[in-house]
Amino acid sequence: MTSAAGARPLGALSGLKGLAFLPLHSNAIAVEGVVRAGKAHHRRGDIDFSLYGIIDCAWLRGRELAAVVEAAIAGGVTMVQYRDKVSSGRVFYENARIAQRVCATQRVPFIVNDRLDIAMAVGADGVHVGQEDLPVAVVRRVAGAKMLVGASAGTLEEALAAEAEGADYVGVGAIFPTATKPDADLSSLQRLREICEQVRCPVVAIGGITAARVAEVMATGAHGVAVISALMDGDVRANARLLRESIRRCKEVDRR
């Protein structure tokens, strides 16, 4: 597991303005000094959701985190999310710092999965929460108006509720069976289409999406696809290029 070098010690509580800890998990961290609200460095209307790359620490397989993020961006990923379901809060924080720095250098939006406290601590552009995480309305209230908030949705009702509570985009899935989350409830392409037709915010499809499946997913009206294994299994840059090319062909067809 890659970790950031020279990270400042955590845990000093003086100066925190009302939020010493955000109890998202039992290992939620306290950040030295004032908890920094995430500043979105990208105007919402300018964000390209088409290829949403999720960097999952479980898929690093000995590779350097920074190198993987750089390869994903070089291959055409338009947004990056860091996902970590196994590490301590400290390791999650250190790795999120690494990924955030790469994304900031490349001017690509950076999202943290689940952990609002860590997203705010590293100055991420946004946070993505699931149905079992903090409610979107709470995330929006704590994070403020500038931070991007994404929410997972498996049904039209969940998507509409997330949008009403302040989500900037919804991630819908799993569209196809996926090894990353084998117990995920499946959402059909028809359900994805209905969500795209009913909500006003961008919709990103996730779950078992490969380059070969991009066309049928994008045909539903989705703004983009979110991928983990299709990006990280093997050559990350080459995988991103293949996915990006599939998306480009879909957009060309739409323009005809």
Backbone bond lengths (Angstrom), bond angles and torsions (degrees), N, CA, C in turn:
res aa  C-N    CA-C-N  psi(-1)  N-CA   C-N-CA  omega(-1)  CA-C   N-CA-C  phi
1 M - - - 1.465 - - 1.517 109.83 -
2 T 1.337 114.81 124.71 1.455 119.10 179.04 1.507 110.29 -74.28
3 S 1.338 118.64 138.54 1.454 121.17 173.61 1.504 110.82 -131.01
4 A 1.333 115.13 157.39 1.444 120.83 -177.46 1.503 109.73 -76.25
5 A 1.325 115.74 142.18 1.448 120.69 177.42 1.515 109.44 -90.12
6 G 1.340 114.86 144.02 1.454 119.62 173.01 1.498 115.07 71.43
7 A 1.333 118.18 24.79 1.461 119.20 179.06 1.512 110.00 -67.74
8 R 1.331 117.17 141.07 1.449 121.01 178.47 1.513 110.40 -68.16
9 P 1.343 118.28 149.15 1.460 119.63 177.15 1.516 110.57 -61.10
10 L 1.316 116.43 143.63 1.446 121.57 178.52 1.516 109.44 -102.97
11 G 1.314 115.09 160.35 1.443 118.92 170.57 1.506 114.79 113.93
12 A 1.326 119.78 -12.25 1.458 119.74 176.98 1.509 108.70 -70.92
13 L 1.316 117.21 125.37 1.455 120.60 -170.46 1.513 113.37 -98.96
14 S 1.311 118.69 -9.84 1.460 119.37 -177.54 1.508 110.19 -67.41
15 G 1.333 115.64 138.65 1.452 120.21 175.74 1.506 114.40 90.51
16 L 1.322 118.48 -6.58 1.458 118.78 178.78 1.518 109.43 -70.34
17 K 1.299 116.09 130.28 1.460 121.29 -176.62 1.519 110.04 -93.58
18 G 1.324 115.76 76.11 1.456 119.81 171.98 1.513 115.51 85.43
19 L 1.353 118.32 -10.93 1.457 119.93 -176.83 1.515 109.60 -130.68
20 A 1.310 117.71 74.37 1.455 119.99 176.44 1.518 110.07 -68.35
21 F 1.319 116.12 -43.25 1.453 120.80 178.46 1.523 108.77 -135.59
22 L 1.320 116.16 145.14 1.456 121.23 169.64 1.516 105.96 -109.44
23 P 1.303 119.00 112.01 1.462 121.07 -170.58 1.518 113.42 -78.29
24 L 1.330 116.56 58.76 1.462 119.45 178.22 1.526 110.31 -75.80
25 H 1.326 115.71 -34.25 1.450 121.78 179.36 1.523 106.87 -141.96
26 S 1.306 117.24 167.02 1.455 119.71 -179.68 1.516 111.50 -66.89
27 N 1.342 117.68 -21.04 1.456 120.00 -179.81 1.520 111.47 -105.45
28 A 1.332 117.96 29.00 1.462 121.04 178.04 1.510 109.88 -58.08
29 I 1.341 116.71 144.39 1.454 120.36 -172.35 1.505 111.22 -100.83
30 A 1.325 115.06 156.37 1.459 121.71 168.56 1.512 106.93 -105.32
31 V 1.301 116.77 140.17 1.454 120.94 -176.87 1.509 109.44 -106.81
32 E 1.330 116.76 135.57 1.452 120.89 -179.04 1.525 109.35 -61.06
33 G 1.330 115.26 132.99 1.455 120.61 -179.61 1.509 110.87 82.18
34 V 1.311 116.90 -150.36 1.460 121.51 -177.34 1.519 109.52 -84.37
35 V 1.322 116.92 136.24 1.461 120.23 174.34 1.519 108.17 -64.40
36 R 1.317 116.05 124.87 1.455 119.88 -175.02 1.516 110.13 -87.79
37 A 1.312 115.50 126.29 1.463 118.91 173.86 1.510 108.12 -68.57
38 G 1.348 116.62 139.37 1.454 119.67 178.97 1.519 110.69 -65.71
39 K 1.302 116.89 135.15 1.453 121.19 178.55 1.511 108.33 -106.99
40 A 1.292 117.06 117.55 1.455 119.41 176.31 1.519 108.57 -71.50
41 H 1.338 115.54 120.83 1.450 120.06 -179.57 1.521 111.49 -89.97
42 H 1.305 116.45 2.97 1.461 121.32 -174.91 1.522 108.41 -130.84
43 R 1.308 117.01 127.40 1.462 120.04 177.08 1.521 108.77 -66.74
44 R 1.333 115.74 139.44 1.454 120.01 -173.54 1.527 113.02 -54.77
45 G 1.312 116.91 -40.98 1.455 119.93 -178.41 1.512 114.28 -68.02
46 D 1.338 116.34 -16.02 1.462 120.52 -178.11 1.520 112.67 -95.26
47 I 1.306 117.91 -5.11 1.460 120.60 -173.47 1.528 110.88 -78.22
48 D 1.315 114.60 131.78 1.458 122.31 179.56 1.534 107.87 -100.52
49 F 1.321 116.81 108.08 1.456 121.77 -177.90 1.532 112.70 -88.32
50 S 1.323 117.88 2.29 1.464 119.88 -166.38 1.525 114.58 -60.74
51 L 1.330 118.28 -40.53 1.466 119.86 178.51 1.523 108.76 -128.62
52 Y 1.313 114.19 95.35 1.465 124.13 -173.84 1.526 106.95 -96.64
53 G 1.310 116.01 101.14 1.455 121.03 -177.26 1.515 112.27 -88.24
54 I 1.314 116.81 124.73 1.461 121.24 177.73 1.521 109.20 -103.88
55 I 1.316 115.40 116.82 1.448 121.94 179.69 1.525 107.53 -93.25
56 D 1.311 115.61 104.08 1.461 122.24 -177.32 1.520 108.13 -99.07
57 C 1.332 116.23 125.98 1.466 119.19 -176.17 1.524 111.64 -60.58
58 A 1.327 117.68 -26.85 1.460 120.72 179.77 1.526 112.15 -67.09
59 W 1.339 116.63 -19.02 1.459 121.16 -179.14 1.531 113.04 -100.57
60 L 1.325 117.71 2.71 1.464 119.49 179.52 1.526 111.38 -65.11
61 R 1.314 116.67 -42.32 1.465 121.92 175.50 1.525 112.74 52.03
62 G 1.338 114.46 50.00 1.452 120.57 176.00 1.513 115.52 86.57
63 R 1.312 117.30 -6.74 1.467 120.07 179.87 1.529 110.54 -81.34
64 E 1.326 115.86 151.44 1.461 120.98 178.14 1.526 109.75 -70.34
65 L 1.313 115.73 131.60 1.457 120.58 -177.75 1.519 112.23 -57.70
66 A 1.329 117.30 -48.63 1.466 120.69 -177.68 1.523 110.75 -59.26
67 A 1.335 116.96 -40.77 1.459 120.70 -179.01 1.528 111.00 -66.21
68 V 1.323 116.76 -37.09 1.466 120.47 179.24 1.525 110.22 -67.41
69 V 1.330 117.31 -44.06 1.465 120.39 178.82 1.534 109.81 -63.04
70 E 1.314 116.96 -43.86 1.469 120.90 178.96 1.526 110.90 -60.77
71 A 1.330 117.17 -42.40 1.466 120.96 -179.51 1.522 110.81 -65.57
72 A 1.330 116.86 -39.89 1.466 120.58 179.35 1.521 110.93 -62.23
73 I 1.320 116.28 -44.24 1.465 120.66 -179.86 1.516 110.71 -68.22
74 A 1.327 116.44 -40.97 1.466 120.38 178.85 1.526 111.31 -62.10
75 G 1.331 116.25 -31.31 1.461 120.20 179.64 1.516 114.19 -81.01
76 G 1.340 117.37 -11.73 1.459 119.35 174.96 1.514 116.30 122.42
77 V 1.332 118.13 6.40 1.463 119.60 176.03 1.525 109.29 -62.04
78 T 1.320 117.07 135.57 1.471 121.15 -175.39 1.519 113.49 -102.13
79 M 1.333 116.77 -16.18 1.463 123.25 174.72 1.518 107.49 -144.61
80 V 1.335 116.27 149.35 1.460 120.62 178.89 1.525 109.15 -126.46
81 Q 1.322 115.20 133.18 1.462 120.90 171.37 1.530 108.04 -118.81
82 Y 1.329 116.12 138.21 1.458 119.80 173.14 1.515 108.77 -101.22
83 R 1.331 116.60 127.63 1.467 123.84 -176.35 1.519 109.10 -124.44
84 D 1.338 116.02 132.44 1.456 120.34 -179.15 1.519 108.39 -150.58
85 K 1.322 115.91 108.57 1.456 121.19 -177.45 1.525 112.88 -100.64
86 V 1.330 117.78 1.74 1.466 118.86 -171.35 1.533 114.60 -125.18
87 S 1.312 118.33 -23.76 1.459 120.30 -171.02 1.518 112.62 -83.79
88 S 1.316 115.65 164.51 1.460 121.31 172.94 1.523 109.36 -67.79
89 G 1.324 115.45 164.08 1.462 119.51 177.23 1.518 112.22 -58.27
90 R 1.340 116.96 -38.22 1.466 120.53 -179.42 1.526 111.49 -63.89
91 V 1.310 116.87 -46.98 1.465 120.08 -179.31 1.525 110.32 -66.12
92 F 1.325 116.64 -41.83 1.462 121.12 176.68 1.525 109.04 -55.94
93 Y 1.315 116.96 -48.76 1.466 121.85 -179.79 1.522 111.84 -59.02
94 E 1.330 116.61 -47.40 1.460 120.24 -177.89 1.524 111.49 -62.94
95 N 1.322 116.31 -42.24 1.461 119.38 179.14 1.525 111.84 -69.52
96 A 1.317 116.59 -37.57 1.466 119.39 177.09 1.522 110.56 -61.91
97 R 1.324 117.31 -37.24 1.472 120.33 176.19 1.518 111.31 -59.98
98 I 1.331 115.88 -44.00 1.465 120.41 179.52 1.520 110.61 -60.51
99 A 1.337 116.15 -50.34 1.464 120.34 -178.33 1.522 111.21 -63.79
100 Q 1.320 116.56 -39.66 1.471 119.97 -179.53 1.511 111.31 -62.30
101 R 1.318 116.92 -41.50 1.467 120.60 -178.78 1.522 111.33 -63.77
102 V 1.327 116.85 -41.46 1.466 120.01 177.93 1.521 109.85 -63.35
103 C 1.313 116.66 -46.68 1.466 120.25 -178.45 1.520 111.79 -64.35
104 A 1.335 117.18 -39.09 1.459 120.25 178.99 1.523 110.61 -63.90
105 T 1.324 116.26 -40.52 1.467 120.69 178.37 1.520 111.03 -62.78
106 Q 1.322 116.41 -39.48 1.464 121.63 -177.70 1.531 113.05 -89.87
107 R 1.348 116.06 -0.86 1.464 122.37 178.38 1.537 111.64 58.36
108 V 1.334 114.00 45.26 1.465 121.92 176.74 1.522 107.69 -115.87
109 P 1.330 119.40 132.55 1.465 121.02 -179.78 1.524 112.14 -57.15
110 F 1.333 115.57 137.71 1.458 121.58 -178.85 1.521 110.13 -119.28
111 I 1.333 115.56 127.36 1.458 123.42 -176.81 1.524 109.05 -119.74
112 V 1.318 116.55 140.96 1.461 121.73 174.42 1.523 108.96 -104.61
113 N 1.314 116.46 133.80 1.458 121.59 179.22 1.528 110.82 -81.63
114 D 1.307 116.67 131.18 1.468 125.27 172.23 1.525 115.58 72.52
115 R 1.326 118.09 -48.43 1.452 121.78 -163.63 1.529 112.74 -94.08
116 L 1.331 115.50 95.23 1.461 120.80 177.86 1.522 111.13 -62.22
117 D 1.333 117.27 -39.16 1.462 119.74 -178.97 1.520 111.44 -60.42
118 I 1.328 116.24 -43.34 1.458 120.09 -179.38 1.526 110.94 -72.23
119 A 1.313 117.19 -38.40 1.471 119.93 176.95 1.519 110.73 -57.50
120 M 1.326 116.53 -44.00 1.459 120.71 179.20 1.530 111.08 -69.18
121 A 1.322 116.69 -38.03 1.458 120.79 -176.66 1.523 112.37 -65.54
122 V 1.336 117.24 -36.46 1.466 119.51 -177.42 1.522 112.54 -94.60
123 G 1.330 117.30 -1.67 1.456 119.75 -179.32 1.513 113.31 73.10
124 A 1.346 115.79 36.52 1.462 119.77 179.02 1.522 110.60 -66.34
125 D 1.308 115.86 159.39 1.462 120.90 175.80 1.513 111.67 -72.92
126 G 1.329 116.49 -24.29 1.444 117.99 -178.14 1.508 112.95 -168.84
127 V 1.327 114.85 179.27 1.460 123.09 178.53 1.517 107.79 -137.67
128 H 1.327 115.69 146.68 1.464 120.75 177.32 1.517 108.58 -119.30
129 V 1.334 116.35 129.18 1.456 120.49 -177.95 1.522 110.97 -121.77
130 G 1.339 114.16 150.13 1.452 120.50 178.33 1.511 111.63 -98.46
131 Q 1.323 115.55 -177.68 1.454 121.04 -177.37 1.528 112.55 -68.25
132 E 1.315 117.85 -19.95 1.463 121.11 -179.59 1.529 112.19 -102.36
133 D 1.318 117.42 5.19 1.464 121.58 178.87 1.525 109.63 -95.50
134 L 1.315 116.68 -169.34 1.460 120.09 176.27 1.528 110.56 -55.25
135 P 1.325 117.94 142.14 1.468 119.76 176.01 1.524 111.24 -59.92
136 V 1.315 115.30 147.38 1.462 120.19 -179.05 1.527 111.27 -56.30
137 A 1.319 117.79 -40.89 1.465 120.79 -178.96 1.516 111.71 -60.82
138 V 1.331 117.07 -37.63 1.464 121.16 178.05 1.525 109.99 -69.85
139 V 1.315 116.17 -43.76 1.465 120.29 178.09 1.519 110.38 -58.86
140 R 1.316 116.74 -45.11 1.469 120.40 -179.60 1.521 110.87 -63.21
141 R 1.327 117.13 -41.20 1.459 120.22 -179.47 1.529 111.82 -64.47
142 V 1.315 116.51 -42.16 1.465 120.47 -178.33 1.533 111.22 -75.25
143 A 1.330 116.43 -42.80 1.463 120.44 -174.57 1.525 112.93 -76.79
144 G 1.317 117.27 -26.02 1.452 119.99 -177.26 1.510 111.92 89.33
145 A 1.316 115.08 -179.43 1.462 120.68 -172.63 1.521 113.68 -78.34
146 K 1.339 117.46 -22.96 1.464 119.18 -171.91 1.522 113.82 -82.19
147 M 1.324 117.04 -26.85 1.458 118.97 -177.58 1.524 110.72 -78.51
148 L 1.326 116.34 136.16 1.455 121.61 173.86 1.517 109.73 -69.58
149 V 1.316 116.32 136.74 1.455 121.43 177.35 1.521 108.37 -124.92
150 G 1.328 115.33 120.83 1.456 120.93 175.51 1.505 109.73 -110.72
151 A 1.322 116.67 152.82 1.455 120.77 -178.65 1.522 110.58 -139.54
152 S 1.318 115.74 141.14 1.463 120.84 175.71 1.525 109.80 -80.06
153 A 1.318 115.55 143.87 1.466 120.53 178.60 1.522 108.70 -146.38
154 G 1.323 114.87 136.49 1.454 119.40 177.54 1.509 112.81 -108.96
155 T 1.339 115.38 -11.97 1.464 120.42 -178.35 1.525 109.43 -135.59
156 L 1.330 114.98 165.96 1.463 120.03 176.78 1.521 110.37 -61.78
157 E 1.319 116.89 -40.46 1.467 120.98 -178.87 1.521 110.86 -61.76
158 E 1.319 116.86 -43.00 1.472 120.45 179.12 1.520 110.90 -66.26
159 A 1.323 117.47 -38.63 1.458 121.17 179.87 1.523 110.90 -66.03
160 L 1.324 116.95 -44.90 1.469 120.89 179.35 1.527 111.00 -64.74
161 A 1.323 116.64 -39.19 1.461 120.40 179.16 1.525 110.74 -65.54
162 A 1.324 117.02 -42.63 1.463 120.64 179.46 1.522 110.76 -62.36
163 E 1.331 116.43 -43.57 1.457 120.30 178.91 1.527 110.31 -62.66
164 A 1.314 117.13 -43.61 1.462 121.18 -178.77 1.521 111.86 -64.00
165 E 1.325 117.07 -30.69 1.457 121.26 -179.24 1.524 113.26 -84.26
166 G 1.339 117.02 -6.03 1.455 119.29 174.70 1.513 116.69 117.39
167 A 1.336 118.17 11.91 1.457 119.68 177.80 1.525 110.61 -67.62
168 D 1.323 115.92 139.29 1.464 121.38 177.30 1.523 111.85 -84.11
169 Y 1.329 116.59 -24.01 1.464 121.49 176.06 1.524 107.51 -157.23
170 V 1.319 116.33 161.13 1.458 120.68 175.55 1.521 109.26 -123.34
171 G 1.318 114.60 141.77 1.453 121.72 173.85 1.515 108.80 -103.00
172 V 1.319 117.09 121.88 1.466 121.72 -172.79 1.524 110.30 -111.96
173 G 1.315 116.52 129.27 1.454 120.81 178.31 1.518 110.94 169.96
174 A 1.324 115.96 -175.01 1.444 125.24 6.26 1.534 110.30 -81.28
175 I 1.321 115.68 132.32 1.460 120.48 -178.85 1.524 110.52 -73.49
176 F 1.320 116.62 -40.70 1.458 122.79 177.25 1.529 108.17 -128.24
177 P 1.336 117.83 160.55 1.463 119.77 175.63 1.532 110.69 -56.53
178 T 1.318 116.24 142.08 1.453 120.70 -176.17 1.520 111.18 -138.66
179 A 1.329 115.31 136.52 1.462 120.47 178.89 1.522 111.40 -70.52
180 T 1.340 116.73 -23.83 1.456 119.92 -179.82 1.515 111.56 -65.56
181 K 1.333 116.50 -36.08 1.462 121.24 179.88 1.525 108.11 -140.10
182 P 1.339 116.67 75.87 1.473 120.03 -172.35 1.518 114.81 -63.57
183 D 1.337 117.28 -21.45 1.463 119.98 -179.21 1.526 113.27 -92.99
184 A 1.338 116.81 7.12 1.468 120.44 -177.52 1.523 111.39 -67.25
185 D 1.337 115.81 139.66 1.463 120.21 172.55 1.522 108.90 -69.46
186 L 1.320 116.66 139.91 1.456 120.52 -176.76 1.523 111.33 -88.95
187 S 1.336 115.56 141.14 1.461 123.36 172.67 1.523 107.26 -115.67
188 S 1.290 117.03 128.20 1.461 120.96 -176.29 1.522 111.76 -74.93
189 L 1.326 114.83 165.29 1.463 119.76 174.31 1.520 110.92 -62.29
190 Q 1.331 116.82 -34.58 1.468 119.95 177.56 1.520 111.06 -64.41
191 R 1.323 117.14 -41.75 1.460 120.08 177.71 1.533 110.40 -65.11
192 L 1.312 116.25 -39.64 1.463 120.15 176.55 1.520 110.44 -59.48
193 R 1.338 116.73 -43.66 1.462 121.10 179.13 1.532 110.95 -61.40
194 E 1.317 116.67 -43.03 1.468 120.62 179.73 1.530 110.92 -62.13
195 I 1.328 116.32 -41.12 1.463 119.95 179.01 1.524 110.14 -65.15
196 C 1.318 116.66 -43.54 1.473 120.40 179.18 1.530 111.14 -60.37
197 E 1.315 116.41 -35.13 1.467 120.53 -179.07 1.520 112.72 -75.62
198 Q 1.339 117.02 -27.01 1.460 120.40 -171.48 1.532 114.35 -97.58
199 V 1.314 118.21 -31.45 1.465 119.32 -177.50 1.525 109.99 -94.80
200 R 1.312 115.66 154.75 1.462 120.77 -179.24 1.523 112.68 -94.88
201 C 1.324 117.02 -24.26 1.469 119.64 -178.65 1.528 109.72 -80.08
202 P 1.330 117.54 162.23 1.462 120.26 177.81 1.527 112.40 -59.45
203 V 1.326 114.96 146.14 1.459 122.37 178.77 1.522 108.59 -119.37
204 V 1.333 115.39 128.60 1.463 121.70 178.45 1.521 108.00 -116.75
205 A 1.326 116.93 126.74 1.460 121.57 -179.85 1.519 110.16 -88.04
206 I 1.332 116.20 145.37 1.460 120.99 -179.18 1.513 109.92 -144.52
207 G 1.324 115.28 153.11 1.449 120.48 173.13 1.514 113.59 111.66
208 G 1.331 117.57 100.33 1.450 122.13 175.02 1.511 115.09 67.79
209 I 1.320 117.66 19.31 1.472 120.90 -177.26 1.525 109.95 -84.72
210 T 1.316 115.51 126.19 1.459 122.90 176.79 1.527 108.83 -117.19
211 A 1.320 115.82 172.91 1.464 119.37 178.64 1.526 110.92 -58.66
212 A 1.325 116.85 -35.11 1.466 120.96 -179.14 1.526 112.19 -69.87
213 R 1.333 117.15 -20.54 1.458 121.01 -177.63 1.522 113.46 -101.64
214 V 1.304 117.18 -3.90 1.462 121.04 -176.03 1.522 111.47 -57.74
215 A 1.308 117.89 -43.81 1.469 121.00 -174.29 1.522 112.00 -60.71
216 E 1.327 118.23 -46.43 1.465 119.65 -178.68 1.523 111.77 -69.46
217 V 1.326 116.55 -29.24 1.460 119.28 177.36 1.524 110.51 -72.34
218 M 1.320 117.30 -47.30 1.463 120.89 -178.10 1.528 111.34 -67.08
219 A 1.327 117.30 -25.08 1.468 120.98 179.05 1.522 112.31 -65.97
220 T 1.320 118.22 -16.06 1.461 121.51 178.95 1.520 112.28 -77.56
221 G 1.338 117.06 -12.52 1.453 120.90 -175.83 1.516 113.42 103.74
222 A 1.334 117.17 3.40 1.465 120.99 178.18 1.523 110.15 -61.91
223 H 1.331 115.17 144.59 1.461 120.43 178.45 1.521 112.36 -77.76
224 G 1.329 116.67 -19.25 1.453 118.82 -178.93 1.511 111.98 -176.42
225 V 1.326 114.55 179.31 1.461 121.68 178.10 1.521 108.58 -123.15
226 A 1.328 115.44 141.36 1.457 121.89 174.52 1.516 107.87 -107.86
227 V 1.311 116.36 133.21 1.463 120.31 -173.32 1.527 110.87 -135.75
228 I 1.318 114.20 145.76 1.472 120.55 172.92 1.525 108.57 -119.82
229 S 1.331 117.05 -73.48 1.464 120.10 -175.38 1.522 112.23 -63.60
230 A 1.326 117.69 -38.15 1.469 120.18 179.78 1.520 111.81 -64.17
231 L 1.324 116.45 -20.98 1.462 121.49 177.28 1.522 111.67 -93.89
232 M 1.341 117.01 -44.84 1.461 120.84 -167.16 1.518 115.15 -96.08
233 D 1.325 118.13 -11.54 1.460 120.74 -179.75 1.529 109.68 -82.88
234 G 1.328 116.13 93.89 1.457 120.69 -179.14 1.514 112.32 106.40
235 D 1.333 116.77 -140.58 1.467 123.22 -176.96 1.527 109.36 -77.33
236 V 1.313 116.40 107.11 1.462 121.06 -173.72 1.521 111.90 -62.86
237 R 1.309 117.23 -46.13 1.468 119.85 -178.98 1.527 111.08 -63.10
238 A 1.318 116.80 -45.82 1.468 120.31 -179.96 1.529 110.74 -63.95
239 N 1.326 117.08 -40.54 1.462 120.37 178.35 1.531 111.11 -62.50
240 A 1.327 115.73 -43.41 1.467 119.83 179.48 1.523 110.65 -63.05
241 R 1.310 116.68 -41.42 1.473 120.23 179.35 1.522 111.04 -62.36
242 L 1.323 116.41 -41.68 1.468 120.23 179.89 1.519 110.67 -63.92
243 L 1.321 116.66 -44.51 1.460 120.68 177.85 1.520 110.96 -64.08
244 R 1.321 116.33 -43.00 1.462 121.07 -179.23 1.530 110.87 -62.62
245 E 1.309 116.23 -39.38 1.459 120.19 179.15 1.526 110.58 -66.22
246 S 1.324 117.25 -38.63 1.457 120.77 177.48 1.520 110.96 -62.84
247 I 1.328 116.36 -40.61 1.466 121.16 177.97 1.525 110.31 -66.47
248 R 1.328 116.62 -41.19 1.473 120.49 179.86 1.526 110.72 -60.73
249 R 1.318 116.73 -41.65 1.466 119.86 179.98 1.528 110.55 -64.89
250 C 1.332 116.76 -37.73 1.472 119.91 177.71 1.523 110.96 -62.37
251 K 1.308 116.27 -42.66 1.465 120.46 -179.17 1.519 111.24 -67.02
252 E 1.337 117.24 -34.60 1.460 120.33 176.91 1.526 110.87 -64.61
253 V 1.326 116.16 -41.52 1.464 120.36 178.58 1.527 110.13 -62.62
254 D 1.343 116.81 -41.00 1.463 121.14 -179.71 1.525 111.94 -63.12
255 R 1.321 116.60 -31.59 1.475 120.41 -177.49 1.513 112.30 -78.65
256 R 1.304 118.20 -15.54 1.471 120.72 -177.39 1.521 111.55 -77.28
